[in-house]
Amino acid sequence: MKNQRLVNLLLAVMLLATTAFVFTSCDDDEPPALTLTSLTANDGAIDLNSATSATGIPVGSTIVAEFSTEVDETSTSAITLTRQFDGATYPATITVNGRTVTIDPNNNFSTGTLFIVNFGTGLKSKGGKTLTEGIERNFTTEGTFAVPGAIAQWTFEDNANDIVGNFDPAANQIVAITYEAGRKAEAGKAATFNGTSSIIEVSNADQLMNPTGSWTISFWAKPVSTGHVDAGGNPKGHFVMGLGAFYGFQFEINSGYTGGQFPLRYAITGDTKTVTEGFGFAADGKDKDNGGWQGWEERIDLTASGGLPAILKDKWVHVVYAFDKDTKKTTLYFNGQVIQIANFNLWPAGDDKTKVTGTKYGGAAPDVVNELAFGFIQSRAGTMWDTEPWGGYDIATANHFRGQLDDVIIYHKVLTTAEITSMYNSGKP
């Protein structure tokens, strides 16, 4: 009997040991949980996984996530990158290398914009473990806000490169330019022009126009009056920029800062020719109903508040100039405010301008050359007006731009008033 009890006791001990071994073996076979251990940008230099949202992320950054265990590359559809401004999914290439997931945007990020990275619960480890709950992180890119969708953007951060397109000037197309502190810290640096020889030239600039659709240019400029005089010592105007002058587009401010010109060249329905609308602006209130040209739908009167000199002289001004193909209207904004509207539907019946379809470069060498110039009315290769005391690049006292230029952006679409207001409020000093 005692022997039987001993045998039963031994069997019980062996059963318990076996059961414990089985349970231990099951625990050892359980795959480890999937957790995010780090999230960085700019080659690991910026932490995106902290309690506070990161700012100042370079627009060319990639996002790198590290997980606690190897990630199943077939589950990366659970990772999204979205733009807070409009909720749009930002296209990116996502690759997996063991525990590392790299999110490489297909295009540079837009400036001054909040982006959201989301790791959904569908993300799995190679062992089959999914995230227990989604992970969301956000960050804001460097610079001031720019509406997405630009075809060219120059921010002048120690160079004159186009940060979203292919319109970089060559080294010999940059003359006497310095890059200095701009209107505020968030806006970074700006290009400074000396008023006598400074110029930046951009080749193939006809591609910046849009013959079959809407078009917008946005930029910040600060004209400087001190020392800006002609050969007779008189104040001179500013040729801020120009693509073959009125054969493409130009922006100039007159010597008294009371107005200027912003001509733009247009394509015509069913015709190879182009036409120009001069778009002289003065903010004197003289629209179609008040002594102005019949095509001027609106021309604001700022005389009671100091006129345009109060906006343009020795001050940073945000300029937006937009053509809307659908309405056939061209609108000029200063600091988010409508200054003037030209409506081609108001032109005389049969006029070519009632048939415009978009913006189009119409120049031909040798008079003008297909290069956009910042700091002058045309590039140095153009010969138009080259002997005029106000219009020749080689004449130091001509109307070279003196001051600073920043955040030049061109779109093949028309921006809304709300978008323009957001850009101004983000970028204003």
C-alpha positions as CSV (number, residue, x, y, z in Angstrom):
1,M,0.0,0.0,0.0
2,K,2.8,2.4,0.9
3,N,4.5,1.5,-2.3
4,Q,1.4,2.3,-4.3
5,R,1.1,5.7,-2.6
6,L,4.7,6.4,-3.4
7,V,4.1,5.5,-7.0
8,N,1.0,7.8,-7.2
9,L,3.0,10.6,-5.7
10,L,5.8,10.3,-8.2
11,L,3.3,10.2,-11.1
12,A,1.6,13.4,-9.8
13,V,5.0,15.2,-9.5
14,M,5.9,14.1,-13.0
15,L,2.5,15.3,-14.4
16,L,3.0,18.7,-12.8
17,A,6.5,19.0,-14.2
18,T,5.3,18.1,-17.7
19,T,2.5,20.6,-17.5
20,A,4.8,23.4,-16.4
21,F,7.2,22.5,-19.2
22,V,4.4,22.7,-21.7
23,F,3.2,26.1,-20.4
24,T,6.8,27.4,-20.4
25,S,7.3,26.2,-23.9
26,C,4.1,28.0,-25.0
27,D,5.3,31.2,-23.4
28,D,8.7,30.9,-25.2
29,D,7.0,30.5,-28.6
30,E,4.8,33.6,-28.2
31,P,6.0,36.3,-30.7
32,P,7.0,39.6,-29.1
33,A,4.7,42.6,-29.2
34,L,5.1,45.3,-31.9
35,T,5.8,48.7,-30.5
36,L,7.3,51.9,-31.9
37,T,10.6,52.7,-30.3
38,S,11.7,55.9,-32.3
39,L,10.5,58.2,-35.1
40,T,12.9,60.7,-36.6
41,A,13.4,63.0,-39.5
42,N,16.4,64.6,-41.3
43,D,18.7,61.6,-41.0
44,G,17.8,61.0,-37.4
45,A,18.6,64.6,-36.3
46,I,15.1,65.5,-35.3
47,D,12.9,63.5,-32.9
48,L,9.3,63.2,-34.0
49,N,8.3,60.8,-31.2
50,S,8.4,63.2,-28.3
51,A,5.5,64.6,-26.3
52,T,5.5,67.9,-28.3
53,S,5.0,68.3,-32.0
54,A,8.3,68.9,-33.8
55,T,8.7,72.1,-36.0
56,G,11.2,73.3,-38.6
57,I,11.4,70.0,-40.4
58,P,13.4,70.4,-43.7
59,V,11.2,70.0,-46.7
60,G,13.4,67.4,-48.2
61,S,13.3,65.1,-45.2
62,T,12.5,61.4,-45.0
63,I,10.8,59.9,-41.9
64,V,12.3,56.8,-40.3
65,A,10.5,54.7,-37.8
66,E,12.1,52.0,-35.6
67,F,10.0,49.2,-34.1
68,S,10.7,46.7,-31.3
69,T,10.7,43.8,-33.7
70,E,10.9,43.1,-37.5
71,V,7.9,44.5,-39.5
72,D,5.9,42.6,-42.0
73,E,6.4,44.6,-45.3
74,T,3.0,43.5,-46.6
75,S,1.2,45.5,-44.0
76,T,2.6,48.9,-44.7
77,S,-0.7,50.1,-46.2
78,A,-1.6,50.7,-42.6
79,I,0.9,53.6,-42.6
80,T,-0.4,57.0,-43.9
81,L,1.1,60.5,-44.3
82,T,-1.5,63.2,-44.5
83,R,-1.5,67.0,-44.8
84,Q,-3.5,68.8,-42.2
85,F,-4.3,71.8,-44.4
86,D,-6.7,69.9,-46.6
87,G,-6.7,66.3,-45.3
88,A,-5.0,65.0,-48.5
89,T,-2.9,61.9,-48.4
90,Y,0.7,62.9,-49.2
91,P,2.2,60.3,-51.7
92,A,5.3,58.6,-50.3
93,T,7.3,55.4,-50.9
94,I,7.4,53.2,-47.8
95,T,10.1,50.6,-47.4
96,V,10.9,48.0,-44.7
97,N,14.3,46.8,-43.6
98,G,13.9,44.6,-40.6
99,R,12.7,46.8,-37.7
100,T,13.2,49.9,-39.7
101,V,10.4,51.6,-41.8
102,T,11.3,54.5,-44.1
103,I,8.7,56.9,-45.3
104,D,10.1,58.8,-48.3
105,P,7.8,61.5,-49.7
106,N,7.5,61.4,-53.5
107,N,7.9,65.2,-53.5
108,N,9.4,67.7,-51.1
109,F,7.0,68.7,-48.3
110,S,5.3,72.1,-48.7
111,T,6.7,74.7,-46.4
112,G,5.1,75.8,-43.1
113,T,2.6,72.9,-43.2
114,L,1.5,70.5,-40.5
115,F,1.8,66.8,-41.5
116,I,0.4,63.8,-39.7
117,V,2.0,60.3,-39.6
118,N,-0.4,57.5,-38.7
119,F,0.5,53.9,-37.9
120,G,-2.8,52.0,-38.0
121,T,-3.6,48.8,-36.2
122,G,-3.2,46.8,-39.4
123,L,0.5,47.2,-39.2
124,K,2.0,43.8,-38.3
125,S,5.3,42.3,-37.1
126,K,6.8,39.3,-39.0
127,G,5.6,37.2,-36.1
128,G,2.0,38.2,-36.8
129,K,1.6,40.7,-33.9
130,T,-0.4,43.9,-34.7
131,L,-0.3,47.2,-33.0
132,T,-2.6,47.1,-30.0
133,E,-3.7,50.7,-30.9
134,G,-3.0,53.2,-33.6
135,I,-0.1,55.6,-33.2
136,E,-0.3,59.2,-34.5
137,R,2.5,61.8,-34.6
138,N,2.6,65.2,-36.3
139,F,5.2,67.8,-37.3
140,T,5.4,71.1,-39.1
141,T,7.8,71.8,-41.9
142,E,10.3,74.7,-42.1
143,G,9.4,78.2,-43.4
144,T,6.0,79.9,-43.6
145,F,2.8,78.4,-45.0
146,A,2.6,77.8,-48.7
147,V,-0.5,76.5,-50.5
148,P,0.3,73.0,-51.8
149,G,0.6,72.3,-55.5
150,A,3.3,74.8,-56.7
151,I,5.3,74.1,-59.8
152,A,8.2,76.3,-58.6
153,Q,9.2,77.8,-55.3
154,W,12.3,79.7,-54.4
155,T,12.9,80.3,-50.6
156,F,16.4,81.7,-50.9
157,E,17.8,79.8,-47.9
158,D,21.5,80.5,-48.8
159,N,20.8,79.6,-52.4
160,A,18.5,80.3,-55.3
161,N,17.3,76.7,-55.9
162,D,13.7,75.8,-56.7
163,I,12.7,73.6,-53.8
164,V,9.7,71.9,-55.5
165,G,10.5,71.8,-59.3
166,N,13.4,71.9,-61.7
167,F,14.0,75.6,-62.1
168,D,17.4,76.0,-60.5
169,P,19.6,78.8,-61.9
170,A,23.1,77.9,-62.9
171,A,26.0,79.4,-61.0
172,N,26.7,81.9,-63.8
173,Q,23.1,83.0,-63.6
174,I,23.5,84.4,-60.1
175,V,25.2,87.8,-59.9
176,A,25.9,89.9,-56.8
177,I,23.3,88.2,-54.5
178,T,23.6,87.8,-50.8
179,Y,21.3,85.8,-48.5
180,E,20.4,87.6,-45.3
181,A,17.8,87.6,-42.5
182,G,14.4,88.2,-43.9
183,R,11.1,89.5,-42.5
184,K,11.0,87.2,-39.5
185,A,12.8,84.2,-38.0
186,E,10.2,81.6,-39.3
187,A,10.7,82.8,-42.9
188,G,14.4,82.2,-42.8
189,K,16.6,84.1,-45.1
190,A,15.9,86.3,-48.2
191,A,17.8,87.2,-51.3
192,T,19.2,90.7,-51.2
193,F,19.7,92.8,-54.4
194,N,22.0,95.8,-54.5
195,G,20.1,98.0,-56.9
196,T,22.9,98.2,-59.5
197,S,23.9,94.7,-60.7
198,S,22.2,92.0,-58.7
199,I,20.3,89.4,-60.8
200,I,19.1,85.8,-60.7
201,E,18.2,84.1,-64.0
202,V,16.1,81.0,-64.5
203,S,16.2,79.2,-67.9
204,N,13.2,77.6,-69.7
205,A,10.9,80.0,-67.9
206,D,8.1,79.7,-70.6
207,Q,7.2,76.4,-68.7
208,L,6.3,78.6,-65.7
209,M,3.3,79.9,-67.7
210,N,0.1,78.0,-68.2
211,P,-1.5,78.4,-71.7
212,T,-4.6,76.3,-71.0
213,G,-5.5,77.2,-67.5
214,S,-5.3,79.4,-64.4
215,W,-2.1,80.9,-63.0
216,T,-0.9,82.5,-59.8
217,I,2.4,84.0,-58.5
218,S,3.0,84.8,-54.9
219,F,6.0,86.5,-53.3
220,W,7.3,88.8,-50.6
221,A,9.3,91.9,-51.5
222,K,10.9,94.8,-49.6
223,P,11.9,97.7,-51.9
224,V,14.5,99.9,-50.4
225,S,14.5,103.6,-51.2
226,T,17.8,104.7,-49.6
227,G,20.5,105.3,-52.2
228,H,18.2,104.2,-55.0
229,V,18.8,107.0,-57.5
230,D,19.4,107.5,-61.2
231,A,22.3,109.3,-62.9
232,G,20.7,112.7,-62.0
233,G,20.3,111.8,-58.4
234,N,16.5,111.3,-58.7
235,P,14.6,108.4,-57.1
236,K,14.2,105.5,-59.5
237,G,11.8,102.7,-59.9
238,H,12.2,99.0,-59.1
239,F,12.2,96.2,-61.7
240,V,11.5,93.5,-59.1
241,M,11.3,90.7,-61.7
242,G,10.5,90.0,-65.3
243,L,10.2,87.2,-67.9
244,G,11.0,89.1,-71.0
245,A,9.1,92.1,-69.6
246,F,5.5,92.2,-71.0
247,Y,6.3,89.2,-73.3
248,G,5.8,87.0,-70.2
249,F,5.2,88.9,-67.0
250,Q,6.9,91.6,-65.0
251,F,6.4,93.4,-61.7
252,E,7.7,96.9,-61.3
253,I,7.2,99.7,-58.8
254,N,7.4,103.4,-59.9
255,S,9.9,105.8,-58.4
256,G,7.3,107.4,-56.1
257,Y,5.9,104.1,-54.9
258,T,2.4,105.3,-55.9
259,G,1.8,102.4,-58.3
260,G,3.4,100.3,-61.0
261,Q,2.9,97.7,-63.7
262,F,2.1,94.0,-63.6
263,P,1.7,93.1,-67.3
264,L,0.9,89.4,-68.0
265,R,0.9,87.7,-71.4
266,Y,-2.1,85.5,-72.4
267,A,-2.9,82.8,-74.9
268,I,-5.9,83.2,-77.2
269,T,-8.5,80.6,-78.2
270,G,-7.8,79.1,-81.6
271,D,-4.9,81.4,-82.3
272,T,-1.1,81.1,-82.0
273,K,-0.7,84.7,-81.1
274,T,-0.5,86.1,-77.6
275,V,-1.8,89.4,-76.1
276,T,-0.7,91.4,-73.1
277,E,-2.7,93.2,-70.5
278,G,-0.6,96.0,-68.9
279,F,-2.4,96.0,-65.6
280,G,-1.1,99.3,-64.3
281,F,-2.1,99.7,-60.6
282,A,-2.5,102.8,-58.5
283,A,-5.1,102.1,-55.8
284,D,-6.8,105.4,-56.7
285,G,-10.3,104.0,-56.9
286,K,-10.7,104.7,-60.6
287,D,-12.6,101.6,-61.7
288,K,-15.0,101.1,-64.6
289,D,-17.7,103.1,-62.7
290,N,-15.4,105.9,-61.5
291,G,-13.4,107.3,-64.4
292,G,-11.3,104.2,-65.1
293,W,-11.0,101.7,-68.0
294,Q,-14.1,99.7,-68.7
295,G,-12.3,96.4,-68.0
296,W,-11.4,97.4,-64.5
297,E,-14.0,95.7,-62.3
298,E,-12.5,96.9,-59.1
299,R,-9.8,99.3,-58.2
300,I,-9.5,100.0,-54.5
301,D,-9.0,103.6,-53.2
302,L,-6.2,103.8,-50.5
303,T,-5.6,107.5,-50.7
304,A,-7.1,108.2,-47.3
305,S,-4.7,105.7,-45.6
306,G,-1.5,107.0,-47.3
307,G,-1.9,105.2,-50.6
308,L,0.5,102.6,-52.0
309,P,3.6,104.3,-50.5
310,A,2.4,103.3,-47.1
311,I,2.4,99.6,-48.3
312,L,5.3,99.5,-50.7
313,K,8.0,101.9,-49.6
314,D,10.7,100.4,-47.4
315,K,8.3,97.7,-46.1
316,W,7.7,94.0,-46.7
317,V,4.7,93.4,-48.9
318,H,3.1,90.1,-49.8
319,V,2.1,90.2,-53.4
320,V,-0.2,87.7,-55.1
321,Y,-1.3,88.0,-58.8
322,A,-3.8,85.5,-60.0
323,F,-5.5,84.7,-63.3
324,D,-8.7,82.7,-63.1
325,K,-9.4,81.0,-66.5
326,D,-13.1,80.2,-65.6
327,T,-14.0,83.8,-64.7
328,K,-11.5,85.5,-67.0
329,K,-10.5,87.7,-64.2
330,T,-7.0,88.8,-63.0
331,T,-6.7,89.9,-59.4
332,L,-3.8,91.7,-57.6
333,Y,-3.5,91.3,-53.8
334,F,-1.2,93.2,-51.4
335,N,-1.0,91.9,-47.9
336,G,-4.1,89.7,-48.4
337,Q,-6.2,92.6,-49.6
338,V,-7.6,92.9,-53.1
339,I,-6.1,95.9,-54.8
340,Q,-7.4,95.6,-58.3
341,I,-9.4,93.2,-60.5
342,A,-9.4,93.2,-64.4
343,N,-12.3,91.4,-65.9
344,F,-11.8,90.4,-69.6
345,N,-15.6,89.8,-70.0
346,L,-15.9,93.6,-69.8
347,W,-13.7,94.3,-72.7
348,P,-15.3,95.5,-76.0
349,A,-17.1,92.7,-78.0
350,G,-14.7,90.9,-80.3
351,D,-11.6,92.0,-78.4
352,D,-9.0,89.2,-78.2
353,K,-8.9,89.5,-74.5
354,T,-12.4,88.2,-74.2
355,K,-11.0,84.9,-75.6
356,V,-8.0,84.3,-73.3
357,T,-7.4,80.7,-72.3
358,G,-4.4,81.0,-70.0
359,T,-1.0,82.6,-69.6
360,K,1.7,82.2,-72.3
361,Y,5.2,83.5,-73.0
362,G,5.3,85.3,-76.3
363,G,8.8,86.6,-76.6
364,A,11.4,86.0,-79.3
365,A,15.2,86.4,-79.4
366,P,17.2,88.6,-79.6
367,D,14.9,91.2,-78.1
368,V,13.9,89.0,-75.2
369,V,15.1,85.6,-74.0
370,N,13.2,82.7,-72.3
371,E,14.7,83.4,-68.9
372,L,13.0,84.7,-65.8
373,A,15.0,87.4,-64.1
374,F,14.7,88.3,-60.4
375,G,16.1,91.8,-59.8
376,F,15.5,93.1,-63.3
377,I,12.8,93.4,-66.0
378,Q,14.5,90.7,-68.2
379,S,17.6,88.6,-68.3
380,R,21.0,89.9,-69.4
381,A,20.7,88.2,-72.7
382,G,17.8,90.3,-73.9
383,T,18.5,93.4,-76.0
384,M,15.2,95.2,-75.6
385,W,15.7,98.6,-74.0
386,D,19.4,97.8,-73.4
387,T,20.5,101.4,-74.4
388,E,17.8,103.1,-72.4
389,P,19.0,104.9,-69.2
390,W,16.3,103.2,-67.2
391,G,16.2,99.8,-69.0
392,G,19.7,98.6,-69.8
393,Y,21.1,96.0,-67.4
394,D,24.7,97.2,-67.9
395,I,23.6,100.7,-66.8
396,A,24.0,100.8,-63.0
397,T,21.6,103.6,-62.6
398,A,18.8,101.8,-64.5
399,N,15.8,100.5,-62.6
400,H,17.5,97.6,-61.0
401,F,15.7,96.2,-57.9
402,R,17.1,97.3,-54.6
403,G,15.9,95.4,-51.6
404,Q,15.0,91.9,-50.6
405,L,12.9,89.1,-52.3
406,D,11.6,86.0,-50.7
407,D,9.3,83.0,-51.1
408,V,8.5,83.3,-54.8
409,I,5.9,80.7,-55.7
410,I,4.2,79.9,-59.0
411,Y,1.1,77.8,-59.4
412,H,-0.8,76.5,-62.4
413,K,-4.1,77.2,-60.6
414,V,-5.9,80.1,-59.0
415,L,-5.6,80.5,-55.2
416,T,-8.7,81.2,-53.2
417,T,-8.9,84.3,-51.0
418,A,-8.9,82.1,-47.9
419,E,-5.6,80.5,-49.1
420,I,-4.0,83.8,-49.8
421,T,-5.1,85.1,-46.4
422,S,-3.5,82.1,-44.7
423,M,-0.3,82.6,-46.6
424,Y,-0.2,86.3,-45.6
425,N,-1.0,85.7,-42.0
426,S,1.6,82.9,-41.7
427,G,4.3,85.0,-43.4
428,K,3.7,88.5,-42.2
429,P,6.5,90.2,-40.1
